[in-house]
């Protein structure tokens, strides 16, 4: 039986997180189908068809899919779900919103945030804030699986030539409605997929200091900006900057932690980064236990010096 992947998109293009789910899904089965639900989403469907490894793109196009409401998307997945061995999505906010509804509708157990596929029915996933890796085997006829994007390479976004099939869209469930969306626009890379991340913590002292110190550094490095939960809770930055167990999980090539103590909740979201650089005035801060390079000192002096050195 084929594997179904739920695509994340903006009706124009496929989001990069989906490419990581494709790689994981390819380890679950040989035939991959990608579901694109949206409103006037033909351009996104064409982009999906170009993804390497996809055999078929299923398109459900209707106005009530336009804003990605989980109830409607889950209903569409349930309408076709019994024909698949696995239903896969990325463990983003969108994926976490849809997949539990799908699993409940199919009366199966969801396997969440896998980091490895050992066999078609056996997966690895982190527990206890990433300190333990559990091996989970599912005996359900249909495996509902969310994928931690940072654990899998992205599939190639081009080179494929999948068949595009139009589905009959399910009716609007009427269980929810779109009211408004508030987004933060930025010219910087998307946090979840950035190669370099500059992240700040409570040690910065205020939102003004966060902007004054970290934004120039991020600009020099063409980096995304992140933050610890303490900084978000203190109101320094919006909550979509949060990295950690209750925020986003990142694994960039370079992670710079400024004024972050290194609580276990934060470490769970960034400790898989390739190179970690920590700046903190406390030499005993837990962040240094995972850092490849650590600098002990006053961040209000160190960060401007670093920006100056970078030119």
C-alpha angles and dihedrals in degrees: 000000000000127000120242120215120194109222124219113213146145095233088264107055140012115254116241093240089071091060090063091050089053091057092051092045091053088063090055098053145350100241117062127193122187121208117212114187116179150109114277087346099155092120091053090049091054090051089049092052090058094058111112114250098021113126099184137013115209114204126198108181119186137129093249090061092056098097099036097247106187096222094058095042092049090051091054091049091049090052091063102020099098090068093065137075093210136020110202135186136160117264093245124127089272094048093046089052096052108033099062089054090051093048092049091048091052092042093234134125117258119229105214133210099349118194098188140020112220095172138343089277101028128076142168122230133170121247134179092040091310096305093114129039113212124203109219126192119194122205093185117121090232118038114212106199135177118201129217100226096209091062095061133054116244117258116239111275092215139034096070129109106193124176113251114222123187116222129203103253118234117240122268106275092214090215095116140011136206113250107168144322128223114197134180111229119208139163089218123099119276109271098231094052103031120126091214127034127189110197131186134201142192090290089078089072101213146016090256091057090046090057096040095049108029104036094063090047092049090047092053092050097037085236137155119246123237139167144201121253090253091059092048093047089050090056098245093129139001118280093249086074092062118120120191146063092319094034135041126324114223135179107182126167088250128024119185114194114196120189092347116138094202107244112189089248090061096041090057089065101048113017092102091065112126095233124014123197118188129195115189137142091222110080090197096054111134091232089076090063090070099030122109089201126023132188120193113204149078108320090205087066100032101051096052089047090052092049090050092050090051089057 
